[in-house]
Amino acid sequence: MNITGLMSELVLQIGIVIFAVRFSGRLAKRIGVPAVLGELAAGVVIGPYALGGIAFPGFPRGLFPLGEGSLAVSPELYAFAAVASIILLFVSGLETDLGLFLRYSVAGGIIGVGGVVLSFLSGALTGVFLLHTPLTDPQCLFLGILSTATSVGITARILSDHKRMDSPEGVTILAAAVFDDVLGIIMLAVVLGIVAVISGRGSLSPAGLLSIAGKAFGIWLGFTALGLVFAKRIAGFLKIFKHSYDFSTAALGLALILAGIFEKQGLAMIIGAYVTGLSLSKTDISAVIQGRIRGLYEFFVPLFFAVMGMMVNVREIISPPVLLFGAAYTAAAICSKVIGCGGPALLLGFNGRGALRIGAGMIPRGEVALIIAGIGLASGILDNQLFGVVILMTLITTLAAPPLLSASLKIPGGGAKKPVKDDDTAAAAWEFYSDEIAGLVEDTLLKDLRAEGFYVQVMNIDEGLSLARKDDVSLSITGSGSAVTIETSRADMLFARTAVYEAIVSLNDAIEKLKASSDPKAMSREILKEKGRTDEDMLALLGPECAVLDLRGETKEEIITELVDVLGDRGKLSDRDMVLRDVLEREKAMSTGMQRGVALPHAKTEGVADLAAAVGIKKAGIDFKSLDGEPSRIFILVVSPRRTAGPHIQFLAAVGAVLKDGGVLERAINAASKEELVRLLRREDAP
């Protein structure tokens, strides 16, 4: 096939993979399993061993033809997966909490080593027993390494949901996972060196083994030490590119360069990528880099998991030998982590509950295991059957860990034998009159921090979490409801309080000037004179199930409460009381009673997941403090999530445009049925 044909086939394959992983990842989340499993399953379904290998006109070998040699996919597609693995490990290094690692290095190190040693031995010995080969066989060594990997992304999410992320068990799990990654990566380098010697038909003496281990450890430790020592200078060099997108891209380029150097030295590329990320993890641009390359991460990493799935031979994985081998290997992998990590925890100040939680939290394998398995398959060390065994183990441990850890966290009582002393972290919270004011304070604070030279990154918009860093000063800022909370070191709390004070002073001055220079009521009258578009997509959000033709309320508060209850009864709200409070708070700021009998009470609130609307009629009308002083007779309540993008104002404008038509307004107020009312508001009867 010529180069044009190869490229056209490649771009077509990537396009199909993108849609497959998006749909499958979304479906996986909906049924309560990690998205990575859905992406892996998508690869299995569309891969060359399943639908991808079916021939049809124009594609005599299928959309994803079976590759040659040990690869099931084309070299071009596998190259994309290799780049994806580098991005994944680079981001993993950036996300490593080096301070946490050092703070809990003793307990985390011992627990991590215990888990790695027992997991490696159990995995390798399972291979010895079932493959009938010596322990030094590359396949057994790879099975041992694959058993050591720990993926704590799922564990971290569960700890966060249970508010245990900063518990002794939580921080110990995260620190131990760092040791797992480091030791696993070193062992991978050692095994690759052993494989290189064996494949070259050389002999492996104890001295040779020590030499290989020394080289692998020396290269890893040397580059890691240099990276950490010169981290600030490296960050300073990257800042030469000025714009955050430019230096973030340059940082990824640095990871690619180091990955190539490590591969040339006989170590895996992912080791170099991880070292680069780890080196930059404590710099002030770490969070910014994570945010700026997020798009690349979301594009490449799911593609990697899909490619790993494509390498799974479905016929092999469902065969009795693979299922039996996989069951034994998985049982060994689970038990080795629970015992290997939980056992040492009992000797390090944790009770039985804490040890069980740590052991359960270290169970899930995942990204790193799949990357190492892909390396083993590509190098010919693992065959399709053993690759299938690894996939089974990864799937089962990933699915088994959440319920086990959740159950252990629900056991009453702490996990430590003695109370844990506070660390150097301090937190301060400021409570404001409303969510809107808290949001303004937070936005002003972040703007002021940027002006101070801080790198500010919004880490999770839905949870209102931002991270601001400059040199060794780090502030974690969370906006939740009407409160703003800052966590930082005790030494920097004075700076944090001063920054919030200055933000409030600045905002207060701006509000006073705004009051003096504008008249909201006059602006409302001007808005009502304007004509607007009646967006059909917006109006379609109105439904007869949330309509009331005879509201009973006689006051503004009663009408609003009645409409909120309509939404609550239809399952539209996650927190009814919060929604009612926020709508009434918005009403206090300025009445939403418009003119000609129309009222549009509304609010943004954390008590709803999606935009919801209810419409009600009160023919006699009530005093809603409308702009023209007339009683309000038709009420449309609109609530939408505070921190999620959505068409809140667009919906209000669309409804307002419909009700400007006096004929439609009168017919709506006198509608004989809910269906007729909604049809009129949706303009379905309009010519």
N, C-alpha and C positions, 0 to 999 in steps of 0.2 A: 504494500500500500504506500502511495506517495505521501509527502509531508502534508499536503492539503487534506487528503483523506484522513490521515491520522488526527490532525487538529480538529476537523469537523466532527469526527467520532468522539474525541475527547470532550469538546464543549457540549455536545449533546448529552453525553454521559453525566457530566457535572451538573447540567441543568436538571436532569431527571433526579439525580441524587439530592439536590437541594430541596425540591418539592417533596420527595419521599421522606427525608429526615424531618422536615418541618411538620408534615402531617402526623407522622408516627410519634415524634417527640411531644406534640400537643396532645395526642391521644393518650400517650403514656402518663402524662401529668394528670389528665382528667380521671384516669382510673387509679391514681394514687401511687404510681411507681416512678422512679427517676427517668428523666427524659433520655438519658444515655442508653437505657435498655430499649426504648422505642427506636432510637436511631440505629442501634445494633440490629434489632429485628428487621428494620427496613432494609438494611444491607443484605441480610439473609434472604429476604423475599425477592428483591430485585437482582440478586447476584447471579453469577454464571451457573451455579448449581440448581437454581430455581427458575424464576420467570425470565431472568436476563439471558439465559441460554436458549430460549425458544426462538427458532428461526421463523422469519416472516419476510414478505417481499421487501427488498432493499437491504435486508440484514440477514444474510444467509447463515450467520453464526450467532445471531441474537444481538440485542442491544449491548450486552455485557459478555462478550465471548470469553471462553475460558482461556487464560493466559498460558504461556509456556513455562516449563520448569516448575519451581516451587511456588511461584506466584499464581494466584487464581485470577488476577486482574492484569490489565495492561501495565507495562512499566511506567507509562505516562501518568496513569491514574494513581499508581502506587507512589509516584514522586510527590503528588499533591498530598497524599496521606503522610508522607515523611515530613514535609514542611509543616503540616498540621501538628504532628507530634512535637516538633520543635517549639511551635507557638504555645502549645498546651503546657509543656514543661517550663518554658520561659515565664508564663503567667503564674504557674505554680510556685516558682522561685520568688516572684514578686510578692505573692500573697503569703509567703512564709513569714510568720511573726518571729523575727530573730530575737527580739527582746524576751518574748515568752519562752523561746527555746533556751536561752541562756539562763533565765530566771528559774526554770524548772528542769535544768539540764541534768541534775543528779537523778531525781526520781524518773523523769521522762527518759533519760538515757538508759537507766537500768531496765525499766519496763520495756523500752523499745528494743534493747539488745535481747532481752528474754524472749520477746515475741519473734524477733528475727531468727534467733538461733533455733528455737523449737519449731518454728514454721518451716525453716529451710530443711532441717533434719526430717521432719514428718513428710514434707513434699518429696524430698529426694528418696527417702526410704520407701515411700509408696511406689515410686518408680522402680526401685530396685526389686521390690517384692512382686510387682505385677509385670514388669518388663523382663525380669530375669537377667539383669545386666549389673555390672559393678557400680559402686557409688560414683566413681570417677567418669562414668559415661556422660557425655554432654547432655543427653536427653534427661537423665536423672538430675544433673546439676541445674538445668533450666527449670525443671519442675519444682526444684527447691527454691530457686529465686522467685518464680512466679507466685509461690505460696507466701513469700515474705511481704509482698507489696500491700500497702494499706491506703485506701482512698477515703479520707475523712470528710469529703464534701457532704456526703449524706449524713454522717454522724454530726457534723457541725450544725446542719440544718435542724436536726432533732434536738440537739442541746439548746439551740436558740429558741425553738418553739416551746421548750419546757423551762426557759429562763435559767439554764444551767451552764451557759457558755463560760461564765467566769467562776464556776465552782471548782473545787480542787480536782474533781474527776475530769471536768471539761478541759481545763488548761493542761492537765497531765496527759490526756489523750492527744491533744494537739501537739504538745512537745514531743511525745513518744512517736507520733506520726512523722515528725521531721527526722528523727533518728532512723526510723524505718526507711524513709526515702533515701537518706544519705547512705546507710549501710547497704540497702538494696542496690543502689546505683554502683557503689564500689564493688559489690559482689558480681554484678553484671559485667563490669569491666574485667574482673579477674577471670570469670568463666569464659568470656570472649577471648581472652588471652590464652587460656587453656585450650579452647577449641582450635585456635589458630595453630598452636603447637601440634596438637593431635592430627589436624587435617593436613599439616605439612609432614606427617609421618615422623615426627620427632619424638623423642622420649621425654617423659615428664618426671624428673627427679624431685625430691623434696626441695633441693636448692633452687631448681627451676621454678617450682610453684611459688616459693618465697619471692623470687625475682619478679615474677609476673604480678603478684600481689603488691609488692613494693612499688613497682612502676605505676600500677593503676592508682594505688593510694597516694603516691607521691604527686602524680599529675593532678589528681582531683584536689588534694589538699593544697598544693602549691597555687593553683589557679584560684581556688576559693579564698585562700589567705590574701593573695594579691588583690583580688576583687574587693574584699571587705576592707582592707587597709586603704586602698586608693578609691573607695566608693565615691567619696565626695568629689575627688578630682575627676573621676569618670563622669559624674553627674554634671560637674562644671563644664567639662568638654562638650557634653551633649547640649548644654544650654546655649552654646555658641549659635545653634540653629534657631534660637529665639522662640519661634512659634511652637506651641505645645505639640501640634501635630507633627512638625518637622523633627523635634528631638525624640518624640516617641517612636517614630518610624526609624530614626537612626539607632535607637536602643535595640529595636528588633533586629536591625541589620547587624549590630554587634553580637547579638545572640546567635545569628546565623553563621557569622564568621567563627565564633568560638566553637560552635557545633561542628563545623567543618574541620577545625584544627583537632578536636578530640577524636573525630572519626579517623583522621589521618594517623593518629597515634594509636589506633587500635581500640579506642574506647567508643562507646555509643554516642551518637550526635546529641541525644537527649540529655546526656550528662553535661555537656558544654552549655546547652540552653538553660538548664536548671542553675548552673553556677552563675551565669550572667544575671538571671532574675534574682537569685539570692544576694548577689553583690549589690544590686540596686534597691533591694527591699527596704533598707533603712534610710534611703535618701528622700529628700523632700519632693522628688518628682515621681516617686513610685506609684502613688495613686493616680496621678495624671496619666502616666503611661498606660496603666491598666484601663483607664477610661477611653483613651484615644485609640487603642488597638482592639477595643471590644468588638468593633465591627468585623475585623479580620478574624478574631477568635470565634465569633458566632458563625462566620462563613466556613472556616477551615475545619474546626474541631469536630462538628457533627459529620462532616465529610469523612474524617478519619475513622470515626466509629462505624460509619456505613461501609467503608472499605474493609474494615476488620470483619464485619458481618458477611461481606461478599466472599471472604475466604473460607467461610464455614461450609463444608460439604454436608448438606442436610441428610443425605443417605448415611454418611458416616456417623453423624452425631446421634442419630436415633437407633443405631445398631446396638444390640445387647452388650458387646464388649466395651464400647465407648460409654454407655450408660452406667455399667457396673464400675468401670474405671473412674468415671466422673463422680459417681456417688462416694466411692472410697476416698478419692482425692479431696472432694469437698468436705467430707466429714473430718478428715485429717486437718484441712485448712482451718475449719471453724474451731475445733478443739484445741489446736496448737495456739491460736490467738487468745482464746479464753484462758487457757492454763498458762501459756508462756507470758502473757501480760498481766493477767489477774493474780497469778502466784506471787511474783515479785511485789505487786502492789500491796499485798497483805503484810509484807515485811517493811514497807515504806510509809507507814502511818495511815493506811486505809483499812477500813473494816470490810466485812464480807460484802456489804451492799456496794461499797465503792469499788472493790476489786471486780465484782461482777459487771458493774457499769463500764469500767475501763476495758475489761476483756470483750464485752459486747460491742463497745464503740470501735474496737480495732479490727472487727471481723471483715467489714466490706473491702473487697478488692475493687478494681475498676480501671481507671484510665491508665495508670502506670503498668498494671498487669497486662492490659491489652497491647500497650506499646511494646513491652518486652516480648510478648507472645508473637507479635508481628515481626519483630527482629528475628526471633527463633525460626519462624516459618520461612521468612525470606532467605535466611542463611542456610536453610536445609536441615537445621538441627531438629526441628519439630516437623512431624508429618501431619497430614490432614486429621488423622484420628486423635493425636495428642493435642492438636490445636482445638479440636472439638471438645476435648476434656477440659481444657483451660477455659473455653467459653462457658461451658456448663458451670464450672466452679465460680466464675465471675458473676454469672447471672444469679446463682443461688445465694452466694454470700451477700450480694447487693440487696436481694429481696429479703433475706433472713434477718439482716442486722437491724433495720428500723423497728420491727415489732419487738425484738429481744431487748433492744436498748430502751424503748419506750416503756416496756413492762418493768424493767429494772429501775427506771427513774420514778415510776409511780409507787415503788416501795417506800413507805414512810421512813423518814430519818435521813441524816446526812451520811456522806460516804467516808468522811475522815474520822479517825479515832479521837483526835483532839481538834478544838476550834482552830481555824486557820487565821493567822495574823494578817492584818490588812497590808496591802502592798503600797507602792508609791502613788497609785492612781487616786485622783480625787474627782468628784463630780459636783456640779452645781446646777440647779434648775430655777428658771424664772417663769412664774405663772402670770398670764396676761388676761385681759378682760374677755377676749374672744380669739377664735382661731385665726381670723383675718389679721388682727394686730400681731399675734405671734408670728405669722408668716411674714409680715412686713419687717419685723425686727430681725428675723432670721435672714431674710434677703439683704437687708442693710448691713448686717454683720458680715455676711460673706463678701459683699462688695468692698467693705472696709478692709477685710483681711487680704483681698486681692491687691488693694492699693498699698498694703504694707509689704507686698512682695511674697505673700503666701501662695502656694499652689493649692487651689481649692478644687476638689473633685466631688461631684454628687455620686455617692456610692450606691444608693438605693432610693429612687425618687418616691416609690410607693410607701416606704417606711420613713421618709424624711431624713435620711442619714447622709451627712456630708463629712468629708475629711479635709482638714486644712493643715498643711505642713510647710515649714520653712526651717532649713538646717535641722537642728535637733528638737525643735518645738513642734508638737503635734496636738491638734485639737480635734476631737470627735464631736460633731454637732448634730443633735437630733431634734427635729421639730415634730411634736406629737400633740395634736389637739391644740389647746391654748397654752401649751408650755414649750419652752426651749431649754434643752439640757446640753451641757458641755462636759465632756470627760477629758481630762488632761493630767499631767503630772502635778504633784502638789507645788512644785517650784514654779510652775507656769500658771497656776490658778489666779494669781493676782493679775496677770496679763489678760486672762480670759474675762475676768469680771470687769476690768477696765474697758476692754473692747465692747462688751455688751452695754456698759454704761454710755460710752460714746455713741454707739448705734442708736440707743433710745433717745439721747439728747438730739442727735441729728434728725431722727424721725419726728420727734416732737416739734422741732422748729419747722420742718417741712409741712407738717399737718396744719400748724397755725397759719402758715403762708397760704396753704391751699384753701383754708376756710375764708381767708380774706379776699381771695382772688376768684372764687367761683360760687355759683348758686345752683345746687343740684336740682331744685324744683324748676327753675327756669330751663335748665338743660333737658329735664324730662318733658316739658311742654314742647320744646323744639323737636325732640325725638319723635313725639306723637304726630307731628306734622309731616314727617318723612314717609315716603312710600318704600316698601321693601318687598323682597322676593318671598314667595310662599314655597319653601323648599319641601317637596313631597317626602323626601327621605326623613326629614326632621319630623314632619307631621305624622308620619307612620308610627311614631313612638306612642301616640295616643291610642288607647284601646277601650272598647266598651266595658271590659271587665273592671276598669278603674274609673268609671263614670258614675255620678250620682245625680239624679234629676230633682231630688227634693231634700236638700240639706236642711238639717234641723237646727243647727247652731244659730244663736242670736247675737254673738259677738265675734270680733276678729279672731280671738284665741280659740273659740269653740269651732269656728269654721275650719281653721288651719288644723286643729286637732282631729277633726272628723276626716279631713282629706288624708292626713298622715296615716290614720288608722285604716283607711281604704287600701293604701299601699302596703301597710303591714299585713293586713288580712290576705292579700294576694301574694305574699312571700317576696315582696320587692325590697324589703329592708333587712339589714343585718342587725341594726340597733335602733329600735323605734324611738326610744327616749332621746337618744342623741340627735336624731333627725328633727324631732319636734323642737328640741332646745335650740338647734342651729337655725331653723326657720324663724322661730320667734325672735332670736337674737338679731337676725338680718332685718326683721320687721321693725325692731327698735331703732335701728340706724336710720331708716327712712321707709315710710309706708310704700308698699308695692301696689296700692290702689291707684289705678290709672285714671282714665276718663270714660264717660259714657257707660258706666256700670261694670267695667272690666277690672279685675284684680289678678295679679300674677305673683303670688307669694312664691319665693324660691330661696335656695341656699345650696352652697357646696358643703358637704359633710362627709365624715368618715363612717357614717352609719349606713352607707349604701355602696354597693359594688359597681352598679351601672346606673346610668341615667334613668329615672323613673318619673312618670307624670300622672296626675289624677285631675279630673275635671268635675266640677260640681255646679249645680244651679240652685239659686235661692231667688225665686221670682219676686218675692216681696222686697228683697234687698236688705242690706245692713250697712251700718256706718263703718267703712273700712279706711277712713281718713284719706279718701281719694283726692287727686289733684284738683278736680273740679267741684269737690264737695258733695257730689251726688252719691246716692247709695250704690254699692256694688252688688251685682246680681249674678255674674258668671265668674267663677274662680278656677284658675288653672295652676295647680301646685307642681313645681318642678324641683327635683333634688338630684344632684349628681356627685360622684366621688371627688373629694377635695384634691387629691394628689395624682389622679389619673387624668390624662388628656381626654377631653370629650367635648361635645358640641353644646355646652350649657347655654352660652349667650346666643348661639345660632338658633337654638330651639326657641328661646324667648322671643327673638326677633321674628322668627317664622310665624309663631302664634299671634304675635302682635300685628303682623301684616294682615293675617286673615281677619282678625276682629276689627280692623279699621273699616271694613265693609259693613255699613249699617244694616243692610238687608240680611247678611249672613249672621250678624250679631243677634238681631231680633228673632230670627228663625231658630238659632241655636238655643236661646233662652226659653223658647216655647216648644222645643223638640218634644215629640210624643214618646220617644224611646231612646235608650242609650245608644243604640246603633245609629239612629238618625242624627243624634248629637255629634257623634264621632265622624260620621260621613260629612257633615257640614264643616266641621273644623278641619278635616283633611282635604276639603274642597273636591271631594269625589264626585259631587253633583254639578261641579262647575263646567261650563261648555269648553 
